[in-house]
Amino acid sequence: GGGAVSGGAGAVVVKRPGMSNYHLLVLSTAVVAGSSTPVAGASLSFASITVHGGWLGFDAGSVVSASGLLTSSGTSKVAFSTLTVSGLSVPAGSSILNGSFLNLTADGAALAANSTTTINALVLDVQAGGLNVGAGAVLGPNLSTMAFASGQGLTAAAGGTVIQSTTTRLNVRGNVTFQSGALLTHTANTATRANVVNMSVTGNFDLQAGSSITLDGRGYANGNPGFGPGGGGSYISGGGGGHGGRGGDSSDGTAFGGASYDSLSDPTDLGSGGGDGGSGATGGAGGGALVLSVGGTLTLNGRISANGNGAVGGGH
């Protein structure tokens, strides 16, 4: 009937001669909402774990380990409490990893070209190797801590993107490097301050020439009036959004610009949105926010930009 829901993918376990643990494989064409492949057990050990296009769910509170890699490809989802594997490989597709502790013991993490990986784990502990975001790959970390071995860290290559979708501080115990062509940004906001780049790095932070932290138009949204503490007014025309300075009044004087706000010495808020005007004209969203603390050497040879967007159409 119309309420039917497809079932989850089946699980395949493979044990090679002479090996004590099984390889766990969950293979499907796509993740189906509400249809997981549950694997029960409080303490589980595998040779490796491979998920392709499925939703693998371990018991809440369970401790799971694999002597080999966790490989996630296609459109996949893995839910866990504590997961310890030799490394993480995302060769392609879109992967979501939900858990409390993800420990990588030997091989680090490699996110290949054109893959998208969202890690929702309180702690990511990379005990050997680094976390490498390849060309065209997108890493969306909703993490509280990323810990690396001495001299290791997070590296985004040309075309790689790291995006934060939270206001929670990401504590990086190690180095952070953005190579030429790499991007650091956060998800766009609307009416509330929900997303910023908020990062504390114990090691070095290196924004190399040609890389960027780009937050243009990712602050409070435009509206009637604009959103944010300094939202632009809206009437026949729209006023500009404020932040460190007051927003501009509309060209015909019918709408005032938004007020200035935030701290001069420690600004952390977003830029406010401009007010919409008549005849379909829309104001621009404000600029985003960057909060960065570096314990080692801070090298800034790339571009940092958090401009507000311009209005579209007449009436401003």
Disulfide bonds with the S-S distance in Angstrom:
none
